[in-house]
């Protein structure tokens, strides 16, 4: 658990989610963070922070169901992540 104020922590985790290095991962993790991090409590933020340390390829394989989620990462935040879908772009 972090000792920083929760709003600062949420902001830092959203930034990390949007700056993973690969644009596709940025969109997926950043979009997920924007949708859920504000509602997370400390324990959920802890679990999300651990997921941010996972390699993009592994997270994607778990997300699409290509590989099973390891038991240590099979929790409420991962369930939300696997159910998350990016909004469809709208035509103008």
C-alpha positions in Angstrom: 0.0 0.0 0.0 1.3 3.4 -0.9 1.5 6.3 1.6 0.7 9.0 -1.0 -2.8 10.5 -1.0 -5.2 8.3 -3.0 -6.1 10.9 -5.6 -2.4 11.5 -6.4 -1.9 7.7 -6.6 -4.8 7.4 -9.0 -3.4 10.1 -11.2 0.1 8.5 -11.2 -1.4 5.1 -12.1 -3.5 6.6 -14.9 -0.4 8.2 -16.3 1.6 5.0 -16.2 -1.3 3.1 -17.9 -1.3 5.6 -20.7 2.5 5.5 -21.1 3.5 1.9 -21.4 5.5 2.3 -24.6 3.4 0.5 -27.1 0.4 2.5 -28.5 -2.0 -0.5 -28.5 -1.2 -1.2 -24.8 -1.5 2.5 -24.0 -5.0 2.6 -25.4 -6.1 -0.6 -23.7 -4.6 0.0 -20.3 -5.1 3.8 -20.4 -8.8 3.4 -21.4 -9.3 0.8 -18.6 -7.6 3.1 -16.1 -9.8 6.1 -17.1 -12.9 3.9 -16.8 -12.1 2.3 -13.4 -9.2 3.7 -11.4 -11.3 6.5 -9.9 -13.6 3.9 -8.2 -10.8 1.7 -7.0 -9.9 1.5 -3.3 -6.3 1.1 -2.0 -6.3 -2.7 -2.4 -7.6 -2.6 -5.9 -5.0 0.1 -6.8 -2.3 -2.3 -5.4 -3.5 -5.1 -7.7 -3.7 -2.7 -10.7 -0.2 -1.4 -10.0 1.1 -5.0 -10.1 -0.6 -5.5 -13.5 1.2 -2.4 -14.8 4.4 -4.3 -14.3 3.4 -7.2 -16.5 4.7 -7.4 -20.0 2.3 -6.2 -22.7 2.3 -9.5 -24.5 1.3 -11.4 -21.4 -1.4 -9.0 -20.5 -2.8 -9.1 -24.0 -2.8 -12.9 -24.0 -4.8 -13.0 -20.8 -7.1 -10.2 -22.0 -8.1 -12.1 -25.2 -8.1 -15.5 -23.5 -5.1 -16.9 -25.4 -3.4 -17.9 -22.2 -4.9 -18.5 -18.7 -4.5 -15.9 -16.1 -2.0 -17.1 -13.5 -3.7 -17.6 -10.1 -1.8 -14.7 -8.4 -3.3 -12.3 -11.0 -6.8 -13.8 -11.1 -8.7 -11.2 -9.0 -11.4 -8.6 -9.3 -9.2 -6.1 -11.2 -8.2 -8.7 -13.8 -11.9 -9.7 -14.1 -12.8 -6.0 -14.8 -9.9 -5.7 -17.2 -10.9 -8.8 -19.2 -14.5 -7.5 -19.5 -13.3 -4.0 -20.5 -13.9 -3.0 -24.1 -12.7 0.2 -25.8 -15.5 2.4 -27.1 -16.1 2.1 -30.8 -15.0 5.1 -32.8 -17.9 7.1 -34.1 -18.0 8.5 -37.6 -18.6 12.2 -38.1 
